[in-house]
Amino acid sequence: MSGRERVLGRVRRALADVPRDDTPYERAVARGYLRVHGERTAARAVDLLAENLADYRALVHRCAAGETAGVIARLLAARGSSSVLVPPGLDGNWLPAGGVTRVADRAESTPRELDRVDSVVTGCAVAIAETGTIVLDGSPDQGRRRITLVPDHHICVVQVPDQVVSSIPQALERLTPGRPSTWISGPSATSDIELDRVEGVHGPRTLEVVLAG
């Protein structure tokens, strides 16, 4: 008898006198935790998101919806970017008309090719105020996961207040379980055993978030 069989046998014996319960799991398990910590207006949720993003060392920019292209043009120019990676469904009005070469998100692109791109601009699926987290789910305005992991500079546009929620439970309700999701809280960073922080190891060294609306 294998170790697995012994363990399962003990489980069956322990449950032998337990009545069968066909109650669906989501109703059988009590979830008494808070869905959100305190009440806040949509405007306060956006403010909290901005505060927490900045605390994670993301660079936060706020603008009216019609000013998005101007802000992104300024950020690309300040970075000295000559090329920008563009997901297929990104709003074309978000990008400057000229001066920067647009690189399409292609399935056949190699990591080396992606690494040569100066910046990437994406939308997001949802943003979480309490944790300062941006969630991408591979939708057309966000592209494949790798395009936000290889380039060193990521500009993410969050449409406020529509895409901002207060808590993780509220964010999960907006996400489709079958889609791949990437949860981003600030630029990529890690620390060694001496707690020396190094940025850009697992993704972009610089994350800029444009809160547009």
C-alpha positions in Angstrom: 0.0 0.0 0.0 1.4 3.4 -1.0 1.5 6.4 1.3 -1.2 8.1 -0.7 -3.5 5.1 -0.2 -2.9 5.1 3.5 -3.7 8.8 3.8 -6.8 8.5 1.8 -7.9 5.5 3.8 -7.6 7.5 7.0 -9.6 10.3 5.5 -12.4 7.9 4.5 -12.5 6.3 8.0 -12.6 9.7 9.6 -15.6 10.7 7.4 -17.4 7.4 7.7 -20.0 8.7 10.2 -20.5 12.1 8.5 -23.8 12.5 6.7 -23.4 13.2 2.9 -24.0 16.8 2.1 -24.6 17.9 -1.4 -24.8 21.6 -0.6 -22.7 23.6 -3.2 -19.3 24.6 -1.8 -20.0 28.3 -2.2 -23.0 28.0 0.1 -21.6 25.3 2.5 -18.5 27.4 3.5 -19.3 30.5 5.5 -17.6 33.6 4.3 -18.1 36.2 7.0 -15.1 38.3 6.1 -15.5 42.0 5.1 -15.8 42.6 1.3 -14.4 46.1 1.8 -12.8 47.9 4.6 -14.9 50.9 5.3 -17.2 52.9 3.1 -15.6 55.3 0.6 -16.8 57.3 -2.4 -15.6 56.5 -5.9 -13.4 59.6 -5.7 -11.9 58.5 -2.5 -11.2 55.1 -3.9 -9.3 56.7 -6.8 -7.3 58.8 -4.3 -6.5 55.7 -2.3 -5.4 53.8 -5.4 -3.0 56.7 -6.3 -1.6 56.8 -2.8 -0.9 53.1 -2.7 0.5 52.9 -6.2 2.9 55.7 -5.3 3.8 53.9 -2.1 4.9 50.9 -4.2 7.1 53.3 -6.3 4.9 53.4 -9.3 4.7 56.8 -11.0 1.2 58.1 -11.0 -0.3 60.7 -13.4 -3.8 62.0 -13.4 -5.6 63.6 -16.3 -8.9 64.1 -18.0 -10.0 61.4 -20.4 -9.3 63.6 -23.4 -5.8 64.4 -22.2 -4.5 60.7 -22.2 -2.6 61.0 -25.5 -0.8 64.1 -24.4 0.2 62.6 -21.1 1.5 59.4 -22.8 3.4 61.4 -25.4 5.1 63.4 -22.6 6.0 60.2 -20.7 7.5 58.6 -23.8 9.4 61.7 -24.7 10.8 62.0 -21.1 11.9 58.4 -21.3 13.5 58.9 -24.7 11.5 56.1 -26.1 11.7 55.7 -29.9 9.5 52.6 -30.0 6.4 51.5 -28.2 4.7 48.1 -28.0 1.0 48.3 -28.7 -1.6 45.6 -28.0 -4.1 45.0 -30.8 -7.1 46.4 -29.0 -5.5 49.5 -27.5 -7.4 52.8 -28.1 -5.5 54.5 -30.9 -6.4 57.9 -29.5 -4.2 57.2 -26.5 -1.0 57.2 -28.6 0.9 60.2 -30.1 0.4 60.7 -33.8 4.1 60.6 -34.7 7.6 60.5 -33.4 7.5 57.0 -31.9 7.5 53.7 -33.9 4.6 51.5 -33.0 5.5 47.8 -32.6 2.6 45.3 -32.9 2.1 42.6 -30.3 2.9 39.5 -32.5 2.7 35.9 -31.4 6.0 35.2 -33.1 8.0 37.9 -31.4 11.0 36.6 -29.5 12.0 37.8 -26.0 15.1 39.4 -27.6 12.8 41.4 -29.9 10.6 42.5 -27.1 13.6 43.5 -25.0 14.6 45.9 -27.7 11.3 47.8 -27.5 11.6 50.9 -25.3 8.1 51.1 -23.8 4.8 49.3 -23.7 1.4 51.0 -23.3 -1.7 48.9 -22.1 -5.1 49.3 -20.6 -6.1 47.2 -17.6 -9.0 45.0 -16.5 -9.5 46.5 -13.0 -7.5 48.4 -10.4 -7.7 47.8 -6.6 -7.5 50.8 -4.3 -6.9 49.0 -1.0 -3.8 47.2 -2.3 -2.6 49.6 -5.1 -2.9 46.7 -7.6 -3.4 46.8 -11.3 -4.9 43.6 -12.8 -4.4 42.7 -16.5 -6.4 39.8 -18.0 -5.0 39.5 -21.5 -7.9 41.4 -23.1 -7.2 43.0 -26.5 -6.2 46.4 -24.9 -3.7 44.6 -22.7 -2.2 42.0 -25.0 -0.2 38.9 -24.0 1.3 38.7 -20.5 4.9 38.7 -21.8 4.6 42.1 -23.4 4.3 43.6 -19.9 7.1 41.6 -18.4 10.0 42.0 -20.9 10.1 45.7 -21.8 11.6 47.8 -19.1 9.0 50.6 -19.2 5.3 50.0 -18.8 2.6 52.7 -19.1 -0.8 51.5 -17.9 -4.0 53.5 -18.4 -6.7 53.1 -15.8 -10.1 54.6 -16.7 -11.4 56.2 -13.6 -13.7 55.8 -11.8 -15.2 52.9 -13.8 -12.2 50.5 -13.6 -11.4 51.2 -9.9 -12.8 49.1 -7.1 -12.0 49.3 -3.4 -11.2 45.7 -2.5 -9.9 42.3 -3.9 -13.4 40.6 -3.5 -14.9 43.4 -5.6 -12.1 42.9 -8.2 -12.6 39.2 -8.4 -16.3 39.7 -9.3 -15.2 41.6 -12.4 -12.7 39.0 -13.7 -13.4 36.0 -15.9 -11.9 32.9 -14.2 -10.8 31.4 -17.5 -8.6 34.3 -18.5 -4.9 34.6 -17.4 -4.5 37.4 -15.0 -1.4 39.4 -14.0 -1.6 41.3 -10.7 0.8 44.2 -10.6 1.6 46.2 -7.4 4.3 48.7 -8.4 7.4 48.0 -10.6 9.1 44.6 -10.5 11.2 44.4 -7.4 12.9 41.8 -5.2 15.3 41.8 -2.2 18.2 39.6 -1.4 19.0 38.1 2.0 20.4 41.5 3.1 17.2 43.3 2.0 18.9 45.2 -0.8 16.0 46.1 -3.1 16.6 45.5 -6.8 14.0 46.6 -9.4 13.4 45.2 -12.9 14.3 41.6 -12.2 11.0 40.0 -13.0 9.4 42.7 -15.1 9.5 46.4 -15.9 11.9 48.5 -13.9 9.5 51.5 -14.3 5.7 51.4 -14.0 3.8 54.5 -14.9 0.0 54.6 -14.2 -2.2 57.1 -16.0 -5.5 57.6 -14.1 -7.6 59.0 -16.9 -11.1 60.3 -16.4 
